[in-house]
Each structure stands twice: as C-alpha cells, then as structure tokens.
Amino acid sequence: MARPKGENTLRKHFKLTEETAKLLAECSKAENMNESEYIRYLLLNQSEHPRSKELELEIMRLRNEINKIGLNINQIVKNSNSHIYNEDDKIKLNVRMSELNDLLKRYISIIDVYSRI
C-alpha cells in the first residue's frame, strides 16, 4: 500500500499490551500490510472490517458444508449399522474424519483472529 512521499508525516506513539501487539502483528500480516498501514486502513474504513463481507460469506459457506457433512455422516452411520461397510471402509472413514476435524480447527482459528478485531 504505497503512499505519496510527504504524506503521513505526523507520528503518534501509544502503548499496547503484549497480547494486543501480537494481535496487531498477526492481523496486519494477514492483510499483507505493515502495522501502520493496517491501523490507517482500519481508521479510514471504520464502517466495515477489511474482510467482514468475505468472512461472512465464508462462514455461510462453511455452515452449508458442515450441514452437508452431517447428512453424509447420518447416512454412513445408517449404512454401517446395516453392516454394508467393511473394516477397511471404516478405517478410511476415520482418516477422512480426522482430516475434516483438522480443517475445521484451522477455520475456527482464522475466524477467531478476525473476531477479536
């Protein structure tokens, strides 16, 4: 985010807790900005978080995906109880469920970072 030379010549100094400073560093890095650029961006765009619409759409997409996964799990359980699957299928299912769990944890951590702003 380049700016014309001579602009933003006034300096302001303020104190942050370690936790807040870490959050500022994480958020500015996530937006590919340095900390000063990120603070200016937030101040000039107070009406909306930099990724609030994108985040909202992503949350809605995730909710839909989770609902679909829930339906699939119900079908799998029904078929498993009917003894349609063999042990190899069940092992593969456990591996996929573990991968899904890891992905959900990543999304939750991303959402957590943005919700603290």
VENKA-V848083 format. One record per run of one state. SS is the DSSP state (helix for helix, strand for strand, loop for the rest). FROM is the first residue (numbers start at 1). TO is the last residue. If there is no record, write none. Layout:
BEGIN
ss: <SS SS>
from: <FROM FROM>
to: <TO TO>
END
This chain:
BEGIN
ss: <loop helix loop helix loop helix loop helix loop>
from: <1 18 31 35 45 52 82 87 116>
to: <17 30 34 44 51 81 86 115 117>
END
